[in-house]
Amino acid sequence: MCGRFTSLTPPDELAAIFATADPTPGLFDDFRPNYNVAPTTRVSAVANDTERTRRLGRFQWGLVPHWAKDSTGAARLINARSETVFEKPSFRSSAASRRCIVPMDGFYEWRTVYAEPRPSKAPKEPVYVTRADGRPLAVAGLWASWRDASLGEDAPWLHTCCVVTTEANATMAPIHDRMPVILEPDDWSTWLDVAHTERTELAALMVPAKESVLRVVDVAPIVNSIRNNGPELIEPIAR
């Protein structure tokens, strides 16, 4: 599960990190560091265009398949399970030809904590997960384009994305049984290039990150509310 994350690195720095073409002028003029990215927020993502040029674009988080009758289900499709991504109707078209990378500075997860015996409703406490080396996370994603057919051919396009998840590694397992697929630089080109269609090759990328890649810190429960958005959300606390 990945339901909240941070987007702090400026777009020009992301373009340099991911070696993209220059971003479209004006596309990121309203960029502000976001410490509490929630579903249906517009986020940065890296994808190849029709000329196979790597570009940094903006997508609404929550996939709307091209065949959807409306966009109301976007908030339910923020994650795609790697094990079924080629079979599920909502994801299989994007998995085949519309793959992207969603940069994150870190993501939040909620650890279930309890004293023995375990209560029927265990409380949850948030943690913040980043790369141990301080670099942004390159999370595997899928994207799609949709427009309201009832409005005709002049209807605007809505570009959306979701995050691909896999089973938890040893770092995440005590917190949650799922985690985002984290791609290393050597794998970026393979994931983004739609010429790579071999499922076995792509499945080999959708695996848990090595244990040493991630760093986990406890953070305050103020992150639970999407109304809160500031650097205090990622400050480590003692429990």
Backbone as JSON, one array per atom type, in Angstrom:
{
  "sequence": "MCGRFTSLTPPDELAAIFATADPTPGLFDDFRPNYNVAPTTRVSAVANDTERTRRLGRFQWGLVPHWAKDSTGAARLINARSETVFEKPSFRSSAASRRCIVPMDGFYEWRTVYAEPRPSKAPKEPVYVTRADGRPLAVAGLWASWRDASLGEDAPWLHTCCVVTTEANATMAPIHDRMPVILEPDDWSTWLDVAHTERTELAALMVPAKESVLRVVDVAPIVNSIRNNGPELIEPIAR",
  "N": [[0.84, -1.2, 0.0], [0.52, 2.19, -0.79], [-0.26, 5.24, 0.18], [0.18, 7.86, 0.83], [2.61, 10.4, 0.23], [5.72, 12.29, -0.08], [6.6, 15.17, -2.0], [9.16, 16.9, -2.74], [11.46, 17.69, -4.1], [12.53, 20.06, -6.45], [11.17, 20.55, -9.79], [13.12, 21.1, -11.84], [15.4, 19.95, -10.8], [14.58, 17.29, -10.64], [14.32, 16.76, -13.37], [16.99, 16.83, -14.12], [18.06, 14.73, -12.59], [16.7, 12.49, -13.65], [17.37, 12.68, -16.25], [15.76, 13.93, -18.28], [14.07, 15.52, -21.07], [13.91, 19.12, -21.38], [11.47, 20.44, -19.19], [8.06, 21.26, -20.15], [7.51, 24.66, -20.78], [6.14, 26.62, -18.18], [4.66, 24.53, -17.1], [5.26, 23.7, -14.52], [5.05, 25.93, -12.96], [3.57, 26.45, -10.7], [4.67, 24.91, -8.74], [5.12, 23.71, -5.46], [6.74, 22.59, -2.51], [5.45, 19.56, -1.34], [4.36, 18.06, 1.47], [2.55, 16.15, 2.05], [1.25, 14.42, 0.07], [-1.7, 13.37, -1.37], [-4.18, 11.01, -2.62], [-5.54, 11.78, -5.85], [-4.21, 14.15, -6.11], [-2.23, 16.3, -8.18], [0.75, 15.16, -9.54], [4.32, 14.89, -10.12], [5.74, 13.0, -12.79], [7.77, 10.71, -14.63], [7.98, 9.88, -18.01], [8.09, 8.26, -21.24], [7.69, 9.94, -24.35], [5.83, 9.83, -27.51], [7.89, 9.75, -29.27], [9.76, 8.41, -27.97], [11.24, 9.91, -26.23], [12.46, 10.87, -23.12], [10.49, 12.39, -20.66], [9.44, 14.86, -18.24], [6.44, 15.06, -16.66], [3.07, 16.03, -15.62], [0.67, 14.42, -13.67], [-2.48, 13.25, -12.56], [-2.82, 11.66, -9.48], [-4.06, 8.54, -9.3], [-5.42, 6.24, -11.17], [-7.22, 6.54, -14.2], [-8.63, 4.54, -16.39], [-8.54, 4.4, -20.01], [-10.96, 3.56, -21.03], [-12.88, 4.11, -19.15], [-16.09, 5.18, -17.95], [-16.44, 7.47, -16.47], [-14.54, 9.69, -14.31], [-14.64, 9.16, -11.64], [-13.7, 7.01, -10.16], [-11.02, 7.28, -9.62], [-9.63, 7.69, -7.17], [-9.65, 5.21, -6.04], [-7.86, 3.73, -7.45], [-5.06, 4.02, -6.92], [-2.93, 2.4, -6.51], [-1.3, -0.43, -8.0], [-1.14, -3.88, -8.01], [1.81, -5.7, -8.43], [1.8, -8.41, -9.02], [-0.51, -8.94, -10.44], [-0.75, -7.12, -12.44], [-0.68, -7.35, -15.21], [-2.97, -8.66, -15.83], [-5.3, -7.53, -14.72], [-8.09, -5.67, -15.78], [-8.13, -2.87, -15.42], [-5.48, -2.12, -15.44], [-3.88, -3.49, -17.32], [-3.51, -2.56, -19.98], [-2.03, -0.19, -19.63], [0.2, -1.28, -18.32], [1.39, -2.62, -20.38], [2.12, -0.64, -22.25], [2.28, 1.95, -21.23], [4.13, 2.95, -19.11], [5.58, 4.49, -16.24], [7.67, 6.57, -14.11], [7.35, 7.5, -10.81], [8.54, 10.04, -9.03], [9.47, 10.25, -5.64], [10.15, 11.83, -2.58], [9.91, 10.59, -0.21], [7.79, 8.16, 1.45], [4.79, 7.59, 3.33], [3.84, 5.24, 5.83], [1.72, 3.17, 7.85], [2.21, 1.79, 10.93], [0.95, -0.94, 12.7], [0.38, -1.01, 16.06], [0.43, -2.56, 19.26], [-0.36, -3.8, 22.52], [0.19, -6.92, 24.1], [-2.56, -8.91, 25.29], [-3.5, -8.7, 21.81], [-5.63, -6.02, 20.94], [-8.98, -5.82, 19.55], [-9.28, -3.75, 17.75], [-6.58, -2.43, 16.62], [-4.45, 0.33, 17.25], [-2.87, 2.65, 14.95], [0.35, 3.8, 13.99], [2.23, 6.33, 12.37], [4.95, 6.06, 10.02], [7.85, 7.28, 8.29], [9.31, 6.79, 5.2], [12.3, 6.68, 3.48], [14.94, 6.83, 0.98], [17.99, 5.43, 2.03], [20.32, 6.64, 1.17], [19.63, 9.22, 0.67], [18.75, 10.09, -1.81], [16.06, 10.83, -4.18], [13.24, 8.61, -4.29], [12.67, 6.37, -6.94], [9.87, 5.4, -8.1], [8.1, 2.74, -9.51], [5.55, 3.17, -11.89], [2.31, 3.46, -13.53], [0.59, 4.92, -16.32], [-2.2, 6.71, -17.77], [-4.42, 8.09, -20.24], [-7.39, 9.95, -20.37], [-10.62, 11.07, -21.45], [-13.74, 12.76, -21.28], [-16.1, 11.26, -23.06], [-18.65, 12.09, -23.61], [-18.51, 14.76, -24.0], [-17.52, 15.22, -26.46], [-15.05, 15.43, -29.17], [-13.5, 17.57, -28.55], [-13.08, 17.59, -25.88], [-11.12, 18.01, -22.92], [-8.02, 16.32, -22.19], [-7.39, 14.09, -19.52], [-4.69, 13.26, -17.68], [-3.47, 10.57, -15.92], [-2.09, 8.62, -13.16], [-0.7, 5.72, -11.47], [0.73, 3.87, -8.72], [2.98, 1.14, -8.66], [2.97, -1.74, -6.67], [4.65, -4.14, -4.52], [5.48, -7.17, -2.71], [6.48, -6.77, 0.71], [9.84, -5.91, 1.72], [12.5, -6.97, 3.99], [12.86, -4.77, 5.6], [10.45, -3.37, 5.54], [8.51, -5.25, 6.22], [7.85, -5.57, 9.05], [6.13, -3.47, 9.3], [4.25, -3.2, 7.2], [2.64, -5.31, 4.76], [3.05, -4.76, 2.1], [4.81, -2.79, -0.36], [6.01, 0.05, -2.29], [7.23, -0.48, -5.64], [10.57, -0.01, -6.16], [12.73, 1.45, -8.35], [16.04, 1.09, -9.57], [18.66, 3.19, -11.01], [19.84, 1.83, -13.28], [17.73, 0.4, -14.25], [15.8, 2.1, -15.18], [15.52, 2.84, -17.94], [14.69, 0.46, -19.18], [12.2, 0.03, -17.91], [10.73, 2.29, -18.72], [10.72, 2.22, -21.52], [8.61, 1.38, -24.06], [9.14, -0.51, -25.91], [10.1, -2.65, -24.61], [8.52, -5.41, -23.88], [8.39, -7.92, -22.87], [7.07, -9.93, -20.48], [8.33, -11.4, -18.48], [10.79, -10.11, -18.25], [9.99, -7.57, -17.36], [8.67, -8.25, -15.01], [10.8, -9.01, -13.48], [11.77, -6.64, -12.6], [9.88, -5.72, -10.87], [10.11, -6.14, -8.0], [10.8, -6.58, -4.44], [12.71, -3.97, -2.91], [16.22, -4.0, -2.07], [17.15, -4.67, 1.3], [18.86, -2.77, 2.43], [18.35, -0.41, 1.12], [16.37, 1.29, 2.1], [15.32, 3.66, 4.61], [13.75, 4.03, 7.71], [11.75, 6.05, 9.75], [10.07, 6.99, 12.77], [7.22, 9.1, 12.82], [5.14, 11.95, 13.66], [1.59, 11.71, 14.44], [0.25, 13.78, 13.16], [0.38, 13.7, 10.45], [-1.73, 12.19, 9.66], [-3.93, 13.68, 8.92], [-4.88, 15.21, 5.93], [-5.0, 17.89, 5.82], [-2.84, 18.92, 7.07], [0.36, 20.06, 6.26], [3.53, 20.38, 6.04], [7.05, 20.82, 6.93], [7.26, 19.75, 9.47], [5.94, 17.36, 9.45], [7.65, 15.34, 8.67], [9.55, 15.16, 10.57], [11.59, 13.24, 12.68], [10.43, 11.34, 15.48], [10.5, 10.16, 18.89], [9.48, 7.0, 20.08]],
  "CA": [[0.0, 0.0, 0.0], [1.17, 3.5, -0.76], [-1.38, 6.15, 0.15], [0.63, 9.24, 1.04], [4.06, 10.55, 0.07], [6.19, 13.67, -0.16], [7.16, 15.64, -3.26], [9.91, 18.06, -2.26], [12.53, 18.05, -5.03], [12.02, 20.92, -7.54], [11.11, 19.9, -11.1], [14.35, 21.18, -12.62], [16.32, 18.96, -10.24], [14.11, 15.98, -11.08], [14.66, 16.62, -14.79], [18.41, 16.52, -14.19], [18.27, 13.39, -12.02], [16.17, 11.46, -14.54], [17.88, 12.96, -17.6], [14.64, 14.16, -19.18], [14.08, 16.76, -21.85], [13.48, 20.28, -20.58], [10.02, 20.44, -18.98], [7.27, 22.22, -20.89], [7.46, 25.96, -20.08], [4.92, 26.94, -17.45], [3.97, 23.36, -16.56], [5.52, 23.54, -13.09], [5.16, 27.25, -12.34], [2.9, 26.47, -9.39], [5.25, 23.9, -7.85], [5.45, 23.98, -4.07], [7.01, 21.33, -1.81], [4.24, 18.96, -0.77], [4.74, 17.1, 2.51], [1.43, 15.24, 2.33], [0.58, 14.15, -1.2], [-2.82, 12.46, -1.19], [-4.81, 10.61, -3.88], [-6.13, 12.76, -6.77], [-3.31, 15.29, -6.25], [-1.36, 16.3, -9.37], [2.12, 14.83, -9.15], [5.31, 14.76, -11.2], [6.09, 11.64, -13.19], [8.66, 10.61, -15.79], [7.48, 8.92, -19.0], [8.55, 8.49, -22.61], [6.65, 10.39, -25.28], [5.67, 8.97, -28.68], [9.19, 9.68, -29.95], [10.62, 7.69, -27.01], [12.03, 10.88, -25.49], [12.09, 10.87, -21.7], [9.98, 13.7, -20.27], [8.84, 15.04, -16.92], [5.1, 15.61, -16.83], [2.2, 16.09, -14.44], [-0.39, 13.45, -13.75], [-3.31, 13.11, -11.36], [-2.57, 10.37, -8.84], [-5.29, 7.76, -9.28], [-5.53, 5.91, -12.59], [-8.51, 6.47, -14.88], [-8.4, 3.85, -17.66], [-9.08, 5.13, -21.16], [-12.31, 3.1, -21.32], [-13.77, 4.43, -18.04], [-17.21, 6.04, -18.28], [-16.19, 8.74, -15.8], [-13.27, 9.71, -13.57], [-14.92, 9.13, -10.21], [-13.03, 5.91, -9.48], [-9.58, 7.5, -9.59], [-9.07, 7.57, -5.83], [-9.55, 3.8, -5.69], [-6.84, 3.09, -8.28], [-3.78, 4.69, -6.72], [-1.92, 1.36, -6.49], [-1.51, -1.62, -8.82], [-0.33, -4.99, -7.51], [2.7, -6.19, -9.47], [1.49, -9.8, -9.33], [-1.68, -9.06, -11.32], [-0.85, -5.9, -13.23], [-0.89, -7.66, -16.62], [-4.26, -9.31, -16.0], [-6.41, -6.68, -14.29], [-8.52, -4.78, -16.88], [-7.83, -1.46, -15.16], [-4.06, -1.83, -15.51], [-3.08, -4.27, -18.27], [-3.11, -1.75, -21.14], [-0.95, 0.7, -19.2], [1.38, -2.08, -18.02], [2.01, -3.01, -21.64], [2.64, 0.42, -23.11], [2.28, 3.27, -20.6], [4.8, 2.83, -17.81], [6.22, 5.74, -15.83], [8.35, 6.6, -12.81], [6.82, 8.54, -9.94], [9.56, 10.42, -8.03], [9.02, 10.57, -4.28], [11.23, 12.04, -1.61], [9.65, 9.58, 0.8], [6.38, 7.82, 1.56], [4.31, 7.28, 4.68], [3.11, 4.01, 6.07], [1.2, 3.14, 9.22], [2.52, 0.57, 11.65], [-0.01, -1.34, 13.7], [1.05, -1.23, 17.34], [-0.49, -3.04, 20.27], [0.18, -4.56, 23.63], [-0.44, -8.25, 24.2], [-3.09, -9.49, 24.04], [-3.85, -7.71, 20.79], [-7.03, -5.59, 20.95], [-9.69, -6.08, 18.3], [-8.99, -2.64, 16.85], [-5.25, -1.96, 17.0], [-4.14, 1.67, 16.74], [-1.78, 2.71, 13.96], [1.27, 4.92, 14.14], [2.86, 6.56, 11.08], [6.39, 6.1, 9.8], [8.25, 7.94, 7.05], [10.28, 5.9, 4.57], [13.11, 7.34, 2.46], [16.17, 6.13, 0.62], [19.05, 5.62, 3.02], [21.35, 7.49, 0.61], [19.13, 10.58, 0.54], [18.25, 10.41, -3.15], [14.63, 10.57, -4.35], [12.81, 7.27, -4.69], [12.14, 6.23, -8.3], [8.85, 4.38, -7.9], [7.47, 2.28, -10.74], [4.17, 3.58, -12.02], [1.6, 3.31, -14.79], [-0.19, 6.12, -16.61], [-3.26, 6.59, -18.77], [-5.08, 9.33, -20.64], [-8.84, 9.77, -20.45], [-11.44, 12.27, -21.58], [-15.17, 12.52, -21.2], [-16.6, 11.09, -24.43], [-19.92, 12.78, -23.78], [-18.24, 16.16, -24.33], [-17.05, 15.31, -27.83], [-13.62, 15.33, -29.45], [-12.78, 18.73, -28.01], [-12.97, 17.44, -24.42], [-9.72, 17.99, -22.5], [-7.47, 15.05, -21.72], [-6.96, 13.96, -18.13], [-3.57, 12.31, -17.59], [-3.46, 10.03, -14.57], [-1.07, 7.6, -12.92], [-0.79, 4.96, -10.23], [1.99, 3.32, -8.22], [3.04, -0.32, -8.63], [3.44, -2.24, -5.38], [5.09, -5.52, -4.44], [5.52, -7.62, -1.33], [7.43, -6.01, 1.53], [11.15, -6.48, 2.02], [12.71, -7.19, 5.42], [12.74, -3.48, 6.3], [9.06, -2.95, 5.6], [7.61, -6.31, 6.68], [7.26, -5.34, 10.38], [5.22, -2.32, 9.24], [3.17, -3.46, 6.25], [2.99, -6.45, 3.9], [3.28, -4.28, 0.75], [5.65, -1.6, -0.51], [6.15, 0.44, -3.69], [8.37, -0.99, -6.41], [11.59, 1.04, -6.26], [13.63, 1.15, -9.46], [17.39, 1.65, -9.56], [18.93, 3.87, -12.28], [20.1, 0.92, -14.4], [16.47, -0.19, -14.7], [14.86, 3.12, -15.61], [15.28, 2.81, -19.38], [13.89, -0.73, -19.49], [10.83, 0.22, -17.44], [10.05, 3.36, -19.47], [10.7, 1.97, -22.96], [7.5, 0.49, -24.39], [9.64, -1.6, -26.76], [10.3, -3.79, -23.72], [7.18, -5.95, -23.64], [8.5, -9.25, -22.3], [6.56, -9.89, -19.11], [9.34, -11.93, -17.55], [11.78, -9.05, -18.06], [9.39, -6.52, -16.55], [8.39, -8.82, -13.69], [12.07, -9.06, -12.74], [11.99, -5.31, -12.01], [8.83, -5.44, -9.9], [10.46, -6.96, -6.84], [11.13, -5.75, -3.28], [14.03, -3.35, -2.87], [17.14, -4.57, -1.09], [16.89, -4.18, 2.66], [19.71, -1.62, 2.75], [17.97, 0.77, 0.33], [15.41, 2.15, 2.78], [15.47, 4.13, 5.99], [12.43, 4.23, 8.29], [11.72, 6.79, 11.02], [8.75, 7.28, 13.31], [6.8, 10.5, 12.71], [3.97, 12.3, 14.47], [0.31, 11.41, 13.79], [-0.34, 14.92, 12.45], [0.31, 13.37, 9.02], [-2.99, 11.5, 9.39], [-4.86, 14.62, 8.29], [-4.31, 15.82, 4.73], [-4.97, 19.35, 6.0], [-1.51, 19.27, 7.57], [1.31, 19.98, 5.16], [4.7, 21.17, 6.37], [8.24, 20.01, 7.25], [7.12, 19.08, 10.76], [5.38, 16.03, 9.24], [8.7, 14.32, 8.47], [10.52, 15.22, 11.67], [11.56, 12.01, 13.47], [10.04, 11.42, 16.87], [10.83, 8.96, 19.66], [8.34, 6.26, 20.6]],
  "C": [[0.87, 1.24, 0.0], [0.07, 4.53, -0.91], [-1.05, 7.59, 0.4], [2.14, 9.29, 0.78], [4.43, 12.02, 0.03], [6.78, 13.94, -1.54], [7.86, 16.97, -2.97], [10.95, 18.55, -3.24], [11.97, 18.89, -6.18], [12.08, 20.21, -8.89], [12.39, 19.96, -11.9], [15.39, 20.19, -12.1], [15.89, 17.54, -10.63], [14.47, 15.73, -12.54], [16.12, 16.25, -14.95], [18.69, 15.1, -13.69], [17.86, 12.3, -13.0], [16.54, 11.69, -16.0], [16.74, 13.1, -18.61], [14.9, 15.37, -20.07], [13.63, 17.9, -20.96], [11.95, 20.24, -20.41], [9.31, 21.5, -19.8], [7.2, 23.53, -20.13], [6.11, 26.2, -19.42], [4.26, 25.76, -16.75], [4.12, 23.25, -15.05], [5.63, 24.89, -12.37], [4.54, 27.31, -10.95], [3.49, 25.44, -8.42], [5.53, 24.46, -6.46], [5.78, 22.64, -3.42], [5.74, 20.83, -1.13], [4.65, 17.86, 0.2], [3.65, 16.08, 2.78], [0.62, 15.03, 1.06], [-0.48, 13.07, -0.98], [-3.39, 12.08, -2.55], [-5.58, 11.76, -4.53], [-5.34, 14.05, -6.84], [-2.56, 15.18, -7.58], [0.08, 16.12, -8.94], [3.03, 14.81, -10.37], [5.54, 13.29, -11.51], [6.92, 11.69, -14.47], [8.11, 9.54, -16.73], [8.11, 9.24, -20.35], [7.39, 8.99, -23.46], [6.62, 9.48, -26.5], [6.96, 8.82, -29.48], [10.22, 8.97, -29.08], [11.63, 8.63, -26.36], [11.54, 10.93, -24.06], [11.69, 12.28, -21.27], [9.42, 13.67, -18.86], [7.5, 15.72, -17.1], [4.34, 15.66, -15.52], [0.99, 15.19, -14.67], [-1.21, 13.5, -12.46], [-3.08, 11.72, -10.79], [-3.89, 9.64, -8.6], [-5.66, 7.46, -10.72], [-6.99, 5.91, -13.05], [-8.26, 5.81, -16.22], [-9.09, 4.56, -18.82], [-10.53, 4.75, -21.46], [-13.33, 3.47, -20.22], [-14.88, 5.38, -18.5], [-17.06, 7.42, -17.64], [-14.94, 8.61, -14.96], [-13.46, 9.54, -12.07], [-14.19, 8.02, -9.46], [-11.55, 6.11, -9.29], [-8.97, 7.25, -8.22], [-8.92, 6.13, -5.39], [-8.44, 3.09, -6.44], [-5.5, 3.82, -8.16], [-2.63, 3.7, -6.73], [-2.32, 0.22, -7.42], [-0.6, -2.72, -8.3], [0.51, -5.57, -8.65], [2.33, -7.6, -9.93], [0.36, -9.95, -10.35], [-1.8, -7.91, -12.31], [-1.1, -6.17, -14.72], [-2.24, -8.31, -16.89], [-5.45, -8.41, -15.68], [-6.81, -5.72, -15.41], [-8.14, -3.32, -16.67], [-6.38, -1.11, -15.46], [-3.34, -2.45, -16.72], [-2.66, -3.47, -19.5], [-1.96, -0.83, -20.79], [0.32, -0.07, -18.91], [2.13, -2.46, -19.29], [2.7, -1.85, -22.34], [2.67, 1.81, -22.49], [2.84, 3.16, -19.18], [5.53, 4.14, -17.5], [6.98, 5.52, -14.53], [7.78, 7.77, -12.03], [7.89, 8.88, -8.9], [8.9, 10.77, -6.7], [10.25, 10.85, -3.43], [11.1, 11.06, -0.45], [8.17, 9.25, 0.79], [6.05, 7.46, 3.0], [3.67, 5.9, 4.7], [2.69, 4.0, 7.53], [1.44, 1.78, 9.85], [1.41, 0.27, 12.66], [0.74, -1.69, 14.98], [0.03, -1.67, 18.38], [0.27, -3.74, 21.39], [-0.53, -5.91, 23.66], [-1.39, -8.29, 25.4], [-3.57, -8.41, 23.08], [-5.32, -7.32, 20.88], [-7.66, -5.81, 19.58], [-9.45, -4.98, 17.27], [-7.67, -2.02, 17.28], [-5.01, -0.56, 16.45], [-2.98, 1.61, 15.75], [-0.95, 3.95, 14.18], [2.05, 5.09, 12.84], [4.38, 6.49, 11.13], [6.64, 6.78, 8.46], [9.42, 7.16, 6.48], [10.99, 6.65, 3.44], [14.23, 6.41, 2.01], [17.23, 6.43, 1.67], [20.14, 6.55, 2.5], [20.88, 8.92, 0.36], [18.61, 10.96, -0.82], [16.73, 10.19, -3.22], [14.39, 9.1, -4.71], [12.28, 7.33, -6.12], [11.15, 5.08, -8.27], [8.2, 4.03, -9.24], [6.0, 2.67, -10.75], [3.6, 3.25, -13.39], [0.81, 4.59, -15.04], [-1.24, 5.82, -17.67], [-3.79, 7.98, -19.09], [-6.56, 9.05, -20.87], [-9.5, 11.11, -20.74], [-12.9, 11.85, -21.66], [-15.75, 12.46, -22.61], [-17.89, 11.85, -24.68], [-19.74, 14.24, -24.18], [-17.68, 16.34, -25.75], [-15.54, 15.3, -27.95], [-12.82, 16.51, -28.91], [-12.62, 18.66, -26.49], [-11.49, 17.38, -24.02], [-9.29, 16.61, -22.01], [-7.11, 15.16, -20.24], [-5.88, 12.88, -18.08], [-3.43, 11.86, -16.14], [-2.38, 8.96, -14.42], [-1.4, 6.83, -11.65], [0.59, 4.4, -9.91], [1.91, 1.8, -8.23], [3.62, -0.77, -7.3], [3.83, -3.71, -5.48], [5.09, -5.94, -2.97], [6.63, -6.89, -0.57], [8.76, -6.72, 1.64], [11.3, -6.58, 3.54], [12.58, -5.9, 6.22], [11.29, -3.12, 6.53], [8.13, -3.98, 6.23], [7.06, -6.1, 8.09], [6.22, -4.23, 10.4], [4.0, -2.61, 8.38], [3.61, -4.61, 5.34], [3.22, -6.06, 2.45], [4.2, -3.07, 0.78], [5.68, -1.21, -1.99], [7.34, -0.26, -4.35], [9.35, 0.16, -6.64], [12.61, 0.63, -7.31], [14.99, 1.82, -9.25], [17.7, 2.24, -10.94], [19.17, 2.95, -13.48], [18.83, 0.32, -14.99], [15.5, 0.83, -15.28], [14.52, 3.0, -17.09], [14.41, 1.61, -19.77], [12.44, -0.52, -19.1], [10.08, 1.23, -18.31], [9.86, 3.04, -20.95], [9.61, 0.95, -23.3], [7.93, -0.61, -25.35], [9.93, -2.85, -25.93], [8.92, -4.31, -23.3], [7.22, -7.34, -23.0], [8.11, -9.22, -20.83], [7.58, -10.39, -18.1], [10.38, -10.87, -17.23], [11.23, -7.96, -17.16], [9.1, -7.01, -15.13], [9.65, -8.85, -12.83], [12.4, -7.71, -12.1], [11.02, -5.04, -10.88], [8.98, -6.31, -8.65], [10.78, -6.05, -5.66], [12.55, -5.19, -3.37], [14.92, -4.08, -1.87], [16.93, -3.91, 0.26], [17.64, -2.9, 2.97], [19.28, -0.34, 2.06], [17.18, 1.77, 1.17], [15.8, 2.5, 4.21], [14.08, 4.47, 6.51], [12.56, 4.99, 9.6], [10.28, 6.96, 11.46], [8.46, 8.77, 13.17], [5.49, 10.69, 13.48], [2.67, 12.01, 13.72], [-0.37, 12.61, 13.14], [-0.43, 14.66, 10.95], [-1.01, 12.7, 8.67], [-4.0, 12.39, 8.68], [-4.2, 15.27, 7.08], [-4.33, 17.34, 4.82], [-3.61, 19.82, 6.49], [-0.48, 19.07, 6.47], [2.49, 20.91, 5.44], [5.85, 20.27, 6.79], [8.14, 19.29, 8.58], [6.57, 17.64, 10.6], [6.45, 14.96, 9.12], [9.78, 14.36, 9.53], [10.45, 13.91, 12.47], [11.15, 12.28, 14.91], [10.45, 10.13, 17.56], [9.54, 8.32, 20.15], [8.82, 5.26, 21.63]]
}
